[in-house]
Amino acid sequence: MNHATAIPSIDLSDFLSPDEHRRQAFVQALGKAYEDIGFVAVKGHFLSDSLQEKLYHEVQQFFNLPEEIKKKYEVQGLAGQRGYTSFGKEHAKGRSAGDLKEFWHFGQYVEHSDPIKKEYPENVNVDELPGFNSSGKEVYKKIEETGKYILRAIARYLGLNETYFDGKIHQGNSILRPIHYPPITSEQALAVRAAEHEDINLITLLMGASSEGLQVLNKQGEWVAITALPNQLVVNVGDMLQRHTNNKLKSTTHRVVNPPKEKWGTSRFSIPFFLHPRSEMRLDCLPSCVDDEHPLAYKPISAGEYLNERLIEIGLLKK
């Protein structure tokens, strides 16, 4: 199935318009997509093509560095929250085989002396590639701003105040994760580039990956190939938002499959942005999403508590 028939495409400029009909049409299209499949393609966002290309170039430069240089930036005791995480360290929930990837984490750039700064590790700078650090920060800010407006539309769809999420995500614990899936050098009995999983966070915004491989599981139990088209971000619901809406919005299972054997010699690069709230946000189910037909599905929990649970499950945090 091709991308156009797999997930709906919407234009954020409709929601940014002063025309209330355009805004409401965007809200309804977004909400329907998130109830049906959990993924949508968004154009009209704040991230320019040139900035995307600049970061992809820097990311490729970083992952091409010698192993001993990359290892300098793997900070022990941080559960992979900042800097470099080497090949095979992370696995999907319920899996023991490590995913066939290495990655980097850019975290929040706390400003205006917000006391939340003490909760976050400092970002790690790569001395060899100053452009890597600066373009990472710039992309982080642009995608974070895009995510704010997607969440405003979601709030409207849920019948909440449009700015319901604004304070909850301000200086939130979001992560920009450049990923390198290296060439495959041998038969892999268990491991895949990224095993089937759901994202932990509120929403994920994905820049176009450098090759195919991303698949989502639809309601019919079929794996559907997803590729971000030029000028679009693929935006999906994460488990925190599914939990907060008592399963009204779907956190869809997805995976990155290994390429056919003739393409084993190729690398794949991908840069998702995981939009997280501040740790104190309550993920308790919204009362408006609970009724006789949809009984309460989850216990009360904060975003910080939930994140820790999940980091343990995927092997990045030790108990």
N, C-alpha and C positions, 0 to 999 in steps of 0.2 A: 504494500500500500504506500502511495507517495505521501509526502508531507502535507500537501494541501488538503487531502481527504482525511488525514489522521487527526490533526488538532486544529481547532478554529484559530483564525487570525483576526486580531483587533488592533485598532490604532489609538494609542494613548492621547493623541492630539484631540480626539473626540471628547475625552474626559476633561481635558484642559480647556476646552472651548467654553465660551459664555452661553452657548446655545444649550438650554436645559434638555431639549429632546435628544441632542447628540450625546450629552452626558449620560442620560438615563439609558439610552440604547447600549452604550458601552458597559454600564453597570450590569444590565440584564444579560448581555452576551458573555461577559466575564463570569458572572455567577452561574449561568447555565453550563458553561464549559467546566467549571470547577465542581459542579454537582455530577456532571456526566463522566468526565475522564480525568479531571485534575490537572490538565496541562493546557496551556494556551500560548500562541505566538503573538508577541507584541511588537509593533512598529511604532514610530513616533516617540521613542524613548530619548533619554538625555545623553546616551553614549555614542560618540561619533565614530564613523568607520576608521578614521585616521588614528584615533586613540586606541581602538581595538587592535589595529594592525601593529601599532607601536608596542603595546604590551605583549602581544603574541611573539613579536621578534625578540623582545627582552627575555621572555620565558624560555624560548628555544635556546637562547644564548646561555641561560643559567643551567638548564638541564644538560647542556653539552659540556659543562665544566668537568674537570677530573673529579672522580669520586672523593678523593681526599679533601678537595676544596669544598664540595657540597656538604660533606660530613661536618665541617667546621660549624655549619649553621643548623645542625640538629641539636636542639637545646634539651638536655635531659631534665626530666621532672616537670615538663610543661604539658604532658599528654598531647603533644603535637599541636598545641594551640597557636604557636607562632613559629615562623621559620620553616626548616626543611624536615620532612618525614621520608625516610628512605624506603626503598622498594619492599613491598610485601608486608609492611607493619600493620596495616588496617585490614579488617575483614568485615563482611556483612554480618548483621545480627543473625545468630543461629548457625553461622559457618565457622569452620576452623581454618580453612585454607586462606592465606593472605591474598588480597587482590593484587593483580599484576600492574602496579602503578607506584610512582613516587610523586610527592606533591609538596607544595609550599603554602603557608598560611600568612596572609596579610590580615591583621585584626583592626579593631576600632582605633581611630585617631582622636583621642579624647581632647576636647577643647573647653575653654571657659572655666577652668578649675572645677569641673564636675567631680564630686567626691567618688563617683563610680570608677575613676581612674585607678584607684588602688586595687580594684578587682581584676584588672586586666594586665597581662604581661606586656612589656614594651615590644613594639615591632622590631624585627631583626633586619638590619641593613646588610646588603651584600656589597662588600668593599670593592670587589672586582667589577661590579656593574651598577654604577650610580643611576643609570636610566631605568633599571629594574625597580628600584625603590620609588622613584618619583612617578613613573607611569602607573605602578601598582596603586599608589595612594590616589592618583587622579581618577583611575577607573573605579576604585572603591567608592569614592564620593559620588560619582555620576550614577552608578548602579543603585547605591543606597537611596539617592533622591528619587530615582524611578520607582523603586520599591515602595517608598512612602505613598506615592500617588496610587499605585496598584492597591495598597491596603486601604486607602481612603475609599476607593470604589467598592472594595469588599465590604467595608463597614456600612456603606449605603445599602448594599445588597442584603445585608443582614438586619437592616432596620435600625442600625446604631447611628450615633452622631458621626458625621463624616470624619472628624479628627480623632475618633476613639483610639486609634492605634498610635497617634503621633507621639504622645508623651512616653508610651510604652516602648517605642523603638528608638527614641532619641538617645544617642550615644550607646545604642544597644550592642550586644555581644556578637555582631555579625562578622562573617569570615569570607574573604575572597580567596579562592583556592585554585591556583594554577596547577593542573595535573599533567604529568607525562606518563603515558602508557608506552613503555619501550617496545622495540621489536621483539617478537616472540621467537625464542631460539630452540625450543623443544616441545614435544607433545605435552599438553597440560591436562592431566587426568581430572583434576578437581578445580583448579584455579581458572578464573576468567578475569578480564580486565577490571570489571566491577560487578560482583554478584548481585542478584536481585535484592532490592532494598527499598525502603522509603526514607525520605529525608527527615531529619530531626526537627528542623526549624519551622518558622511561620510560612515563608515562601522562599523558593529558590529561583534565581534569575541567571540563565545560562547564555553566555556569549556563544556564537557559532563555533562548534568544535571543528578540528582540522580534518576529520574524516568521519565516515559513517560508523555506526556501532551502537548508538543509543536506541533503546527499545523500551516501550511502555506496555503494560498489561491492561488490555481493555476489559469491559464488562463481560464480554463473551469468552474471556480466558485466553485471548489470542495476543501474541507479542507483535506490536506495531512499531515499525521503524520511524524514528523522529530525527529530522535534521533541521537545524535553524537555518532559515533562508537569509540571504543578505539583508541587512538593515533590521533584523528581528532578534529579539530575545525570547527564548523559550522560558516561560514562567510557570512553575508548578507549586501546588499546595504541599506543605510539609506536615509532619505528624502533630506539631504543636497547634497548628490552626485546625486540623481535623479534630483534635481533642477538644479545643476551645469551643468548636461548633457542634460538639456531640455527634460527629460523623456526617453532618450536613454537607460539608465540603470535603472532597476526597483527596487523601494523600496517596497518590497512585504508585504502585510498585513499578520500578524501572531497573534497568541493568545496562551495562556496556559489554557487548559480546565480543569475543575474539574474531578477528577478520578471517576470511577464507585463507587457506594455506599459502596461496600465491601472493598474499599481501602481508605475510608474517614479518617480512623485513622492514615494514614501515612503522614509524612512531605515530602515536595519536596524541594530540594536545587538546585540553579542554579547560575552560575557566568558569566554573560556577561561582555564584555569590549566594551564600547562605544567610538569609536575613533573619537574625535572631532579635528578640526583645531584650530589655534589661532583665537581670536575673530575678528581680522582685515581682515581675508580672505574674499575675495569677492565671493559670490555664484552666481553672474550673469551668465546667460547661456553662455556656451562656443560658440563662433561664428561658430565653425566647426559642432556644433550639431543643428544649426538653418538653415532651408531652406524652400522652398515653401511647401514641404510636411510636414514639422515639424516646424510650425511657433512658434515664441517666446511665451513661456507658462507662464513665471514668471517675476515679476518686479525685478529690481536690489535690492540687500540687502546684508549686511555683515553677517558672521556666528554668531557674537555676537548678532546682532539685531534679527536674526531669532530664535536663542536659547531662548531669552527672551520671544518672542511671544509664543513659544511652551510651555515653563514652566508655563506660565499663563494659557494656554489651558488645561493642565493636572493637574492643582490645586496645583503645588508646589510653585508657585510664585504669590503673590497678586499684583493686578494692583496698 
